[in-house]
Every structure is written in C-alpha cells, then in structure tokens.
Amino acid sequence: MEGSQEPRENGALGERLTSSLDDNMVKIRQLYANSSDFVANEMTVSGIRIQVLICEGMVNTQTMAEMLIEPLYHLNLYDNSTAKGLQDWLRNDCILANDQQEFRTYGELFRFMMSGFAIVLVDGISVGLALGLQGFQFRSVSEPSAEVNVRGSREGFIEILRINLTMVRRRIKSPNLKFEMMTLGSKSQTDVCLVYLTDKVSDEILHSIKRRLGSVRLDVILESGYLQPFLDDRPLSIFSQVGHTERPDTLCAKVNEGRVGILVDGTPFALVVPYFFTEYFQSFDDYCHRAFYATFIRWLKYVSFFFTILLPGLYVAVATYHPELFPYELLFNIASSEEATPFPLVVEAVIIFTIYEIMREAGLRLPRPIGHAVSIVGALVIGDAAVTAGIIGAPMVMVVALTAISSFVVPSLYEPVTILRFSFIVIGGTLGLYGITLAGAIVLSNLCAINSYGIPFTSPIAPFSLFDMRDVLIRESWKGLQKEQVKIQSFPGSEIK
C-alpha cells in the first residue's frame, strides 16, 4: 500500500529489535506478560535458531503448518547456514503469503502479531518478518441492512478492511485508484485506509484530510464514527459534512466525483469526505431507475424532509395562535377533540413525540423480532389508549403518524430532523408562525454559512447553478450526465482546484 503511515510508538514499544534472539524474547515476554493467547515456537533450522510467534486464534494454523513450519523442517536438506541466508530464504522463497512485512521495533511486532500475522525472528538478525496468515473468523459478505435498495449490488462492506478494499477494487479497475494506509489509535492500532482517484481528487482536500487524521490522539478507534468529529468542518452543526455508507457501489460513485473514502478496520461503515446537503436526498436507486421516476422520488424526499420537520410545529402554531387559517369544519373537529384534553397543544406534542422516540429506540436496541413487535404494539396500544383516556387528541396522533412515516423516507437525516422537529414544536407553541419563520431563517442561514473543505455545503443550491440542478432538483438521464463528468471542485462557490 502506498503512503503507509507508521504508528506513534513510545517507551519500550519504540525500542528496536536486537540481533540477539534471546534478548528479543526476554523483552517480548516482559511486554506480553500474563497473556494466555501468546504462542512462541522455537526451531533450529540449518543450525540457526528461529522463533515463530503468533497470537492464538488470529492465525490459520493449518496454513501456517503447510506453508511455513513444514518447509522450515525440510530446509535442513539445503545449505543455508548463515542467518542472512535463512532470512532471505524466508522472505523470497518460503511462502507466498497474502502480505509480507519487515519490521524493526517491538511496537510493530505486536501490531502485526495482533493483526493475525505470523512473526518470524532469526537469531543474528535485527529485522523481523511478518507473514500474513490470518485465519480469524469474520462475518461473510451480505446485503447491507442500513441501505436497502431495489436495484444494484447486494454486497455490503463487512468488518474486515482487506475484503472491503477488494470489493472497491473490483468495481474500479483503474491504476488511478489508490489505497493509502495509516494506523490510528495508540492502543488499538487500527488500520485506516484512504480511497481516492488521483485524476479526480483535489490535492488540497486530500492534504487537509491527512492533516486532520494525523491530529487524532485517541487511545482506541473502534468505529469510523470516532473519526467523524475530526473531519467535520463544523463539529457543533447539527448537519454533518461527513457522509457514511456501507455500500461499495455508493462509495465508488462518490470517489469517482473527486471525494475521498475512508475505510476503518472493524466496521462496515465507510466515511465519505466532503459531503454536501443535497447528497442526503440521493440514493443509488436514483441512478438505476428511469429519469422521470427518479425525479419524482427525489421530490418525494424533499417534501418528506420539510414535512417531518415543520408539520408538528406548524400544527401547534396554527391551532394555538392562528386558528382562523383552518377551514371551519376542520377547526371545529380539532376544537372538539382538544376540548377534553388536559394539556396545551405544545405539551401534547412534546409528550407524544417523546413517547414515539422511546418506542423507536426500544425497537432498535431489542432483538429484531421483539423490536418490531414493541414498535407496532406500542404505537397501536399507547396511541389508542391515550386518545380514549383523553390525554391527547386524535388529530395530534395523526400528525405524529404522518411525521414518523415521512422521516423514514430520508433515514440518513434522522438525527438532525429529530432535533429540528422538537425545536420547531417548542418555538411554534411559544411564538406562533412568526417564531417558525424566524427559526427557519436561522436554520437556512446556518446551512448556507457552512463550508465543507472549501466548497459551500449547500452547493449547487446556494450558490445557485442552473446547470448543476440536473442532478439535484431533477435527475437527468445518463445520456445527459455523461456529457460532462462531475467533479466536486467544479461546484459553484468552490475555493479549491
């Protein structure tokens, strides 16, 4: 891999190996003391002592026996009587490993060994050899659960970085596609890979991402979400400027537009940098369907987004402060329904949406069959009981149901939508439509003020570009899109090249 970044090692882990095998083993046993998964096997080959070190459960022992141990035993038939000759034979002739690495420090030794490599130390040589013989269990490639599409690949990323890189390489067979590795996390030593196309990516964006990742000082990195705050231009904004996906085809499409993908070992979710507001409404299905239908679906997403944010707040504001805006028949029904309830509309809305979020969270955290039952039964039983008992009105239940269904249309925006929804409910219940208008203007101003790596977050809506609307307000056919390849550097308002 190009551009590999060595982990930061301090203290004993930063010390270099010596040419004495005994001294090295004493140091290794001191550093790895009281750990039952450490296995060391000493052998003598052509009169030279070697040590084979593995982390139990991380190495395919059958492959190691066939491709390493057995050839070493047979090596006594040949004349490789020097330590350097044995090291050269191990490196060049012994094994066709998936990956071979040389190392010189104890920190590198432990990082390779705990990643499933077999470590070979030769007496008289101060350089160790790591052989990729990984054999740990992992989840097989399956359909992504968080991004379900009607068309397209049924493959999703898994927790093993090397397999994820293979899925990306299979889709873009270009020498311009680069995988740049680095290691982050002082204790977890997590492999992180930058994925980009050299003929598409901006050097300014790439250098900025590397600089931000280089500033990470976390002990452990267990998920790509750990890195997201370091990559956001505005970490306190409710809208993230870093996207995520578990679909290799989606990642490849983003990379082809000049973005950088970030894959983290141990998680199926890849990060996409930079990410813009309009991309939250795009899905891989949009580019597989016919253009007119994809445009219709995209407009449904826009309508659903505003629906789920504004509907509860508008209902509370109009019913409380501007009832004259309702038709007479509807106003009469709302008034008769709310007459028996003990709470103001704004309190009703906060209570019912809080209960809804509790049921949703319970459905997510429980085992899937039970979770579905909790969500359905909770919605039916609690909603019906609350209306029957006169705690909330029937119109409010309908507003909650419509809002909840609309929020599922754009699931990637659920986090900011939830915060905005509660905010608009409270503002609408206290300041009416004037408060809703003011809050909406503040949100829009905040969105337009965000720059994502030198490119406006709301581009190409603000700054506006009619030409770029062909993949925002509408979805033009591939015949039209192929006329000019999209690169994010060409977005209106871009400050990068």
C-alpha positions in Angstrom: 0.0 0.0 0.0 1.3 3.5 -0.8 1.8 6.1 1.8 1.7 3.8 4.8 1.9 5.8 8.0 3.7 4.2 10.9 2.0 4.3 14.3 3.4 6.5 17.0 5.3 4.4 19.5 6.6 5.5 22.8 8.6 3.9 25.5 9.5 0.2 25.3 7.4 -0.3 22.2 9.5 2.1 20.3 12.7 0.2 21.0 14.4 -1.5 18.1 15.0 -5.3 17.9 18.5 -6.5 18.6 20.4 -9.3 16.7 20.2 -11.5 19.8 17.2 -13.8 19.7 17.4 -14.4 23.5 17.4 -10.7 24.3 14.4 -10.1 21.9 12.4 -12.9 23.5 13.1 -11.7 27.0 11.8 -8.2 26.1 8.8 -9.6 24.2 7.8 -11.8 27.2 8.1 -8.8 29.5 5.9 -6.7 27.3 3.4 -9.5 26.7 3.4 -11.0 30.2 0.3 -12.7 31.7 -1.4 -13.1 28.4 -2.6 -16.6 27.6 -3.0 -16.1 23.8 0.7 -15.6 23.2 2.3 -18.6 21.5 6.1 -18.9 20.8 7.6 -21.9 19.0 11.4 -22.1 18.8 13.0 -24.1 16.0 16.5 -24.8 14.8 17.0 -24.6 11.0 20.4 -25.4 9.5 21.9 -24.8 12.8 20.3 -21.4 13.2 17.7 -20.7 15.9 14.4 -19.0 15.0 11.2 -18.1 16.8 7.8 -18.3 15.3 5.3 -16.1 17.3 1.6 -16.0 16.8 -1.5 -14.7 18.7 -3.7 -17.7 19.3 -7.0 -17.6 17.3 -5.7 -15.0 14.9 -3.7 -17.2 12.6 -4.8 -20.1 10.3 -2.7 -22.8 11.9 -3.3 -25.3 9.1 -2.0 -22.9 6.5 0.9 -22.0 8.8 1.9 -25.6 9.2 1.7 -26.4 5.5 3.4 -23.2 4.2 5.8 -22.2 6.9 6.6 -24.9 9.5 6.9 -27.9 7.2 9.1 -26.0 4.7 11.3 -25.0 7.6 11.8 -28.6 8.7 12.7 -29.6 5.2 15.2 -26.7 4.9 17.8 -28.8 6.8 18.4 -30.6 3.5 19.9 -27.5 2.0 22.9 -25.3 2.7 21.6 -22.1 4.2 24.0 -21.9 7.1 24.0 -18.1 7.6 21.4 -16.1 9.4 21.1 -13.7 6.5 20.7 -16.6 4.0 17.9 -18.0 6.1 16.2 -14.6 6.4 16.4 -14.1 2.6 15.0 -17.6 2.0 12.1 -16.9 4.3 11.4 -13.6 2.6 11.8 -14.7 -1.0 11.2 -18.4 -1.3 9.5 -19.8 1.7 5.9 -18.6 1.5 3.6 -16.9 -0.9 1.8 -15.0 1.9 -1.0 -12.6 1.3 1.1 -9.9 2.8 4.8 -9.8 3.9 6.2 -7.0 6.0 9.6 -6.4 7.6 9.8 -4.6 11.0 12.4 -3.3 13.4 10.6 -2.3 16.6 8.7 -4.1 19.3 5.7 -1.9 18.7 5.5 -3.0 15.0 6.0 -6.6 16.1 3.0 -6.6 18.4 0.8 -4.7 15.9 1.5 -7.3 13.2 1.0 -10.2 15.5 -2.3 -8.9 16.9 -3.5 -8.4 13.3 -3.1 -12.1 12.5 0.4 -12.2 11.2 2.9 -14.9 12.0 6.1 -13.4 13.3 9.5 -15.0 12.4 12.6 -13.9 14.3 16.0 -15.2 13.2 18.9 -15.3 15.7 21.6 -12.9 14.5 19.2 -10.6 12.5 17.8 -7.4 14.0 14.9 -7.3 11.4 11.8 -9.4 11.9 9.5 -10.8 9.3 5.7 -10.7 9.5 3.8 -13.2 7.3 0.1 -12.7 6.5 -1.5 -16.0 7.6 -4.7 -14.6 9.1 -7.3 -17.1 10.0 -9.7 -15.5 12.4 -13.5 -15.8 11.9 -15.5 -12.9 10.4 -18.9 -12.2 9.0 -19.5 -13.1 5.4 -20.4 -10.5 2.8 -24.1 -9.9 2.9 -26.7 -7.3 1.9 -26.3 -4.0 3.8 -29.0 -3.6 6.4 -28.9 0.2 6.7 -29.1 1.0 3.0 -31.7 -1.2 1.3 -32.1 -0.6 -2.4 -34.3 -2.2 -5.0 -31.6 -2.4 -7.7 -27.9 -2.6 -7.5 -25.4 -4.8 -5.8 -26.4 -7.0 -2.9 -22.9 -6.7 -1.4 -22.2 -4.6 1.7 -19.0 -3.8 3.5 -18.0 -6.1 6.4 -15.7 -5.6 9.4 -12.5 -6.8 7.6 -10.6 -4.0 5.9 -8.8 -6.1 3.3 -12.0 -7.6 2.0 -13.7 -4.2 1.8 -10.7 -2.9 -0.3 -11.2 -5.8 -2.6 -14.8 -5.0 -3.2 -13.9 -1.4 -4.1 -11.0 -2.6 -6.4 -13.4 -5.0 -8.3 -15.6 -2.1 -9.2 -12.9 0.4 -10.3 -10.2 -1.4 -12.2 -8.1 1.7 -12.7 -4.4 2.3 -11.7 -5.5 5.8 -10.6 -7.5 4.2 -7.7 -5.2 4.4 -4.7 -5.4 2.9 -1.3 -3.3 4.8 1.3 -3.0 3.2 4.7 -2.3 4.7 8.1 -2.6 3.4 11.6 -4.5 5.4 14.3 -5.2 4.7 17.9 -2.2 4.4 20.3 -3.6 1.2 21.8 -6.0 -0.2 19.2 -3.5 0.4 16.3 -6.5 0.5 14.0 -5.8 0.3 10.2 -7.4 3.2 8.4 -7.4 3.4 4.6 -7.9 6.5 2.3 -9.5 5.6 -1.0 -9.3 8.1 -3.9 -8.7 8.6 -7.6 -5.6 10.6 -8.4 -7.1 12.1 -11.5 -10.2 13.2 -9.7 -9.3 14.2 -6.1 -8.2 17.7 -5.2 -4.7 17.7 -3.6 -6.0 20.4 -1.2 -8.8 18.2 0.1 -6.5 15.1 0.3 -3.9 17.0 2.3 -6.5 18.5 4.6 -7.9 15.1 5.4 -4.5 13.6 6.1 -3.7 16.5 8.4 -6.9 16.1 10.4 -6.5 12.4 10.7 -2.9 13.0 11.8 -4.2 15.1 14.7 -6.2 12.2 16.2 -4.8 11.3 19.6 -7.3 8.7 20.7 -6.3 5.5 22.5 -8.7 3.3 20.7 -10.7 3.6 17.5 -13.5 1.0 17.3 -15.7 2.6 14.6 -15.5 5.1 11.8 -17.7 7.5 13.9 -14.8 8.1 16.2 -13.1 9.9 13.4 -16.1 11.9 12.2 -15.7 14.9 14.6 -12.1 15.4 13.4 -13.2 15.5 9.8 -16.2 17.8 10.2 -15.6 21.5 9.4 -18.2 22.4 12.0 -18.5 19.7 14.6 -21.2 21.6 16.5 -23.5 21.9 13.5 -26.5 19.5 13.5 -25.8 18.7 9.9 -22.7 16.6 9.4 -20.3 17.4 6.5 -19.1 13.8 6.5 -21.2 11.1 4.9 -21.2 7.4 5.6 -22.2 4.3 3.6 -21.9 0.6 3.9 -22.3 0.0 0.1 -19.2 -0.4 -2.0 -21.0 0.8 -5.2 -22.1 4.0 -3.4 -18.5 4.6 -2.2 -17.1 4.1 -5.7 -19.6 6.6 -7.2 -18.6 9.2 -4.6 -14.9 8.6 -5.2 -15.5 9.0 -8.9 -16.7 12.6 -8.3 -13.4 13.5 -6.5 -14.3 12.6 -2.9 -12.2 10.6 -0.5 -13.5 7.4 1.0 -12.2 6.4 4.5 -12.4 2.8 5.4 -11.7 1.7 9.0 -10.8 -1.8 10.0 -13.5 -3.3 12.3 -16.6 -1.5 10.9 -18.7 -1.9 7.8 -19.4 1.9 7.6 -17.1 3.9 5.3 -16.9 7.7 5.6 -17.2 10.0 2.6 -15.5 13.4 2.6 -16.6 16.0 1.7 -20.3 15.6 1.9 -23.0 18.1 0.9 -26.6 18.8 1.9 -28.1 17.7 -1.4 -26.5 14.2 -1.1 -28.7 13.3 1.8 -31.6 13.1 -0.7 -29.7 10.9 -3.2 -29.6 7.2 -3.2 -28.0 4.6 -5.5 -31.5 3.6 -6.7 -32.0 7.0 -8.3 -29.3 6.2 -10.9 -30.8 2.8 -11.7 -34.4 3.9 -12.4 -35.6 5.9 -15.4 -35.0 9.6 -15.1 -38.7 10.7 -14.7 -39.4 8.2 -11.9 -36.1 9.0 -10.1 -37.0 12.8 -10.3 -40.4 12.0 -8.8 -38.9 10.0 -5.9 -36.4 12.7 -5.2 -39.1 15.3 -4.9 -40.9 13.0 -2.5 -37.8 13.0 -0.4 -37.7 16.8 -0.4 -41.4 17.1 0.6 -41.0 14.4 3.3 -38.0 16.3 4.7 -39.9 19.5 5.2 -43.0 17.6 6.3 -41.2 15.8 9.1 -39.5 19.0 10.4 -42.3 21.5 10.0 -45.7 19.7 10.2 -45.9 19.3 14.1 -44.6 22.8 14.7 -46.9 24.3 12.1 -49.9 22.4 13.5 -49.2 23.6 17.1 -48.6 27.2 16.0 -51.7 27.5 13.8 -54.0 25.7 16.2 -52.8 27.8 19.1 -52.3 31.3 17.7 -53.8 31.3 14.2 -56.9 29.1 14.2 -58.5 31.3 11.6 -56.2 29.7 9.0 -58.0 26.4 9.3 -61.2 25.6 7.4 -64.3 25.9 9.6 -65.1 22.2 9.6 -61.5 21.2 10.4 -61.3 23.8 13.1 -64.5 22.5 14.7 -63.2 18.9 14.7 -59.9 20.0 16.2 -61.6 22.1 18.9 -64.0 19.3 19.9 -61.1 16.8 20.1 -58.8 19.1 22.1 -61.6 20.2 24.4 -61.3 17.1 26.6 -57.5 17.0 26.8 -55.8 18.5 29.9 -52.7 19.8 28.2 -51.9 22.6 25.8 -51.1 21.5 22.3 -47.4 22.2 22.6 -47.2 20.0 25.7 -49.2 17.3 23.9 -46.8 17.3 21.0 -43.7 17.1 23.2 -45.2 14.2 25.2 -46.3 12.1 22.2 -43.1 12.7 20.3 -41.0 11.8 23.3 -43.0 8.6 23.7 -42.5 7.9 20.0 -38.7 8.3 20.3 -38.7 6.0 23.3 -40.6 3.3 21.3 -38.3 3.8 18.3 -35.2 3.5 20.5 -36.6 0.4 22.2 -37.3 -1.2 18.8 -33.8 -0.5 17.6 -32.0 -1.9 20.7 -34.1 -5.0 21.3 -33.6 -8.2 19.2 -35.1 -7.6 15.8 -38.3 -9.8 16.1 -39.1 -8.4 19.5 -38.2 -4.9 18.4 -40.7 -4.9 15.6 -43.4 -6.1 18.0 -42.6 -3.4 20.5 -42.8 -0.7 17.9 -46.1 -1.9 16.4 -47.9 -2.9 19.6 -46.6 0.3 21.3 -47.9 2.5 18.6 -51.3 0.9 18.4 -51.9 0.3 22.1 -50.4 3.6 23.6 -51.9 5.8 20.8 -55.4 4.3 21.1 -55.3 4.3 24.9 -54.1 7.9 25.1 -56.9 9.1 22.8 -59.5 7.1 24.7 -58.3 8.4 28.0 -58.5 12.0 26.8 -54.8 12.6 27.3 -54.1 13.7 23.7 -56.4 14.5 20.8 -56.9 12.3 17.7 -55.6 15.0 15.3 -52.3 15.0 17.2 -51.9 11.3 16.8 -52.5 11.6 13.1 -49.8 14.4 12.9 -47.4 12.2 14.7 -48.1 9.2 12.4 -47.6 11.3 9.2 -44.4 12.9 10.6 -43.0 9.5 11.6 -43.7 7.9 8.2 -42.2 11.0 6.4 -39.0 10.7 8.5 -38.4 7.2 7.2 -38.1 8.4 3.6 -34.8 10.2 4.4 -33.3 7.9 7.1 -29.8 9.4 6.8 -31.2 12.8 8.1 -32.9 11.3 11.1 -30.6 12.8 13.7 -30.8 16.5 12.6 -34.5 16.0 11.8 -35.3 14.9 15.3 -33.6 17.9 16.9 -35.2 20.4 14.5 -38.6 18.8 14.9 -38.6 19.3 18.7 -37.2 22.8 18.3 -39.9 23.9 15.9 -42.6 22.4 18.2 -41.4 24.5 21.1 -40.9 27.6 19.0 -44.3 27.2 17.3 -46.0 26.7 20.7 -44.5 29.9 22.2 -44.1 32.3 19.2 -46.5 31.0 16.6 -45.9 31.3 12.9 -43.6 34.3 13.5 -41.3 32.0 15.5 -41.5 29.3 12.9 -40.4 31.8 10.2 -37.6 33.2 12.3 -36.3 29.7 13.2 -36.5 28.6 9.6 -34.4 31.6 8.5 -31.8 30.9 11.2 -31.5 27.2 10.0 -31.2 28.3 6.4 -28.6 30.9 7.2 -26.6 28.3 9.2 -26.7 25.9 6.3 -25.6 28.5 3.8 -22.7 29.6 6.0 -21.1 26.1 6.2 -18.1 25.4 4.0 -17.1 21.8 3.6 -13.4 21.7 2.6 -13.6 25.0 0.7 -16.9 24.2 -1.0 -20.3 25.6 0.1 -22.3 22.9 2.0 -25.5 23.8 0.1 -23.9 23.9 -3.3 -25.2 24.0 -6.0 -28.4 25.4 -4.5 -26.6 28.2 -2.8 -24.6 29.5 -4.7 -27.1 28.6 -7.4 -26.2 26.9 -10.6 -28.9 26.0 -13.0 -26.7 23.6 -14.9 -25.9 21.6 -11.8 -29.6 21.3 -10.9 -29.8 18.4 -13.4 -28.8 16.1 -10.6 -30.4 18.0 -7.7 -34.0 19.2 -8.4 -34.2 16.6 -11.2 -32.3 13.5 -12.1 -31.2 13.8 -15.7 -30.7 10.6 -17.7 -27.3 9.1 -18.1 -27.1 10.3 -21.7 -27.2 13.8 -20.4 -25.0 13.3 -17.4 -22.2 11.6 -19.4 -21.6 14.8 -21.4 -19.6 16.3 -18.5 -18.1 14.3 -15.7 -18.9 15.7 -12.3 -16.0 16.8 -10.0 -16.8 18.5 -6.7 -14.0 21.1 -7.4 -16.3 22.5 -10.2 -19.2 23.1 -7.8 -20.3 26.8 -7.7 -18.6 28.7 -4.9 -15.7 26.3 -4.7 -12.4 27.7 -3.4 -10.3 24.7 -4.4 -8.9 23.4 -7.6 
